């Protein structure tokens, strides 16, 4: 993405020359093959179809642009796009090494680097389609080890956990949250004392607010009650590299490696195309639960085939190639280029939050632990604030600023301090995920458009409209 000298937006194209050069290098490895395919027929028709595709894709919000500050959507790094596209000329399948020789090795190397992010030298893990399937595998293993035990997660955990438990036939219950959106440890302990709990899911970066559950206290409770601790770090896991976090949040990341399993999504903060999730287990011996026979698959290599440790069969080797290339260019090390970009995202969220908090027109939710901010227009009653939030969402989009809407429990907001009557249990608020590093530099322009949208709500409607 770039803006040219005329001020008009243009997609970045220079990297396409790098793809052409890399494709030539790839082709050189297969020159001993006889020609097998003619150029595709119907080039003109293909061009027309692609032109139609481009036209249809214009019907999108600008997810790739800093003025999109709504949902968890981050453009892949150019090297990820190029490596993914390059791999498609081979189209490897990372189920067995027969179908993905190089890409299987690259997946294992990339996953090992993710495991080292949490301090694990020994581990079992693989890529998958995203956080939902990664969490399913983690809870599937938990079911083998804690048969029949109830799964607990916070009321702000992703809904996928309850749905996955339904698929797996596991009992599930949610635990209330505190005023910061984190799992309430008192409520959790009372539930644990009642018995029957097999697994507790901690969230590192809740979808709504980016809250981080207090892992040090969870580890103390695990020592007392013996449950399995799974951490859903699909969104927040990469912030392990960021030093500029609140002390309580920092302490959670320091002990994250003591969890039994962790999920992280490279297609969120890892700069990857969808879908690219990852599930990691601290104890490699859980691989025994995946053991199976395949009379037609695992023959050409005695090395581990990734299909032997995955519930999925066919998986895109291109996703592994893209992740490997990105981590090769941007290693996951504190203070590195990748970590600095995350630090800028968090800085943008903190600055935006403080500006909203000091503006009497708004009421803010919990301070951002990562890079997500939630707030609402101030009003006399919660119901009025909710209606105004929806209107502001629509008006901001007209101004070119794209936000998101969330419905959250009112205990996450200081209604008393704001003088708002609690005439409902939830508040519809606005939510900004400031996950692009450019957001830090674009805050003034975001604020300017938010200012225009807010003022537009108070203008009297024109007659005849």
Order of alpha helices (4+ residues) and beta strands (2+ residues): beta-beta-alpha-alpha-alpha-alpha-beta-alpha-beta-alpha-beta-alpha-beta-alpha-beta-alpha-beta-beta-alpha-alpha-beta-beta-alpha-beta-alpha-beta-alpha
